[in-house]
Amino acid sequence: MTTCFVATLAQHVLVDAEDETQPRRLGEPMLYDLYEDMRGRLGRDVPIDSRTVRPATNDEMDLWNWHHEITAHERR
C-alpha cells in the first residue's frame, strides 16, 4: 500500500492506495468534501480536477498527521 498525494490547484488530500488506479478514485470524494464551502458561496457545484497524483513525501505525511491530530484535539 502506498500513501498518495492527490491535489487540485487549491486543495490536497492523502490516500492509501493499493495500485496506481486508486488514488484519484479515492481522493476525489475527499476533495469534493473540502470544496463544500465554495459550493455554498457560489450556489453551484464545483468540478474537481485532480491535477497532481503521486506518492506522498514523508514531510507531507507528517504534516497531514499533525494537522489531523491538532484538529481532533481542538474538537475536544
C-alpha positions as CSV (number, residue, x, y, z in Angstrom):
1,M,0.0,0.0,0.0
2,T,1.3,3.5,-0.9
3,T,0.2,6.8,0.5
4,C,-0.5,9.2,-2.4
5,F,-0.9,12.9,-2.7
6,V,-3.9,13.9,-4.7
7,A,-4.4,17.6,-5.4
8,T,-6.3,20.2,-7.2
9,L,-4.8,23.7,-7.7
10,A,-6.0,24.7,-4.2
11,Q,-6.6,21.6,-2.0
12,H,-5.0,18.3,-1.4
13,V,-5.6,15.0,0.4
14,L,-3.6,11.9,1.1
15,V,-5.0,8.5,0.4
16,D,-3.7,5.0,0.8
17,A,-3.8,3.1,-2.4
18,E,-3.0,-0.5,-3.4
19,D,-2.4,0.3,-7.1
20,E,-2.0,3.3,-9.5
21,T,-5.7,3.4,-10.4
22,Q,-7.0,4.0,-6.9
23,P,-5.6,7.4,-5.7
24,R,-7.7,9.6,-8.0
25,R,-10.8,7.5,-7.4
26,L,-10.3,7.6,-3.6
27,G,-9.2,11.2,-3.4
28,E,-11.8,12.9,-5.5
29,P,-14.7,12.3,-3.0
30,M,-12.5,13.7,-0.2
31,L,-11.6,16.7,-2.3
32,Y,-15.3,17.2,-3.1
33,D,-16.0,17.5,0.7
34,L,-13.2,20.1,1.0
35,Y,-15.0,22.3,-1.6
36,E,-18.3,22.3,0.3
37,D,-17.9,25.9,1.5
38,M,-17.1,27.1,-2.0
39,R,-20.2,25.4,-3.4
40,G,-22.2,27.2,-0.8
41,R,-20.8,30.6,-1.6
42,L,-21.2,30.1,-5.3
43,G,-24.5,28.4,-5.2
44,R,-23.5,25.8,-7.7
45,D,-21.4,22.6,-8.0
46,V,-17.6,23.0,-8.4
47,P,-15.8,20.4,-10.6
48,I,-13.0,18.6,-9.0
49,D,-9.9,18.4,-11.3
50,S,-7.2,16.4,-9.7
51,R,-4.1,17.8,-11.3
52,T,-1.5,16.1,-9.3
53,V,-1.4,12.4,-8.3
54,R,1.8,11.0,-6.9
55,P,3.3,9.2,-3.9
56,A,3.3,11.5,-0.9
57,T,6.6,12.6,0.7
58,N,7.5,11.9,4.3
59,D,7.1,15.6,5.1
60,E,3.6,15.7,3.5
61,M,2.6,12.6,5.6
62,D,4.0,14.2,8.8
63,L,2.1,17.5,8.1
64,W,-1.1,15.6,7.3
65,N,-0.9,13.6,10.5
66,W,-0.1,16.6,12.6
67,H,-3.0,18.6,11.1
68,H,-5.5,15.8,11.9
69,E,-4.1,15.4,15.4
70,I,-4.4,19.1,16.2
71,T,-7.9,19.3,14.6
72,A,-9.1,16.3,16.7
73,H,-7.6,17.9,19.9
74,E,-9.4,21.2,19.2
75,R,-12.7,19.4,18.8
76,R,-12.5,18.0,22.4
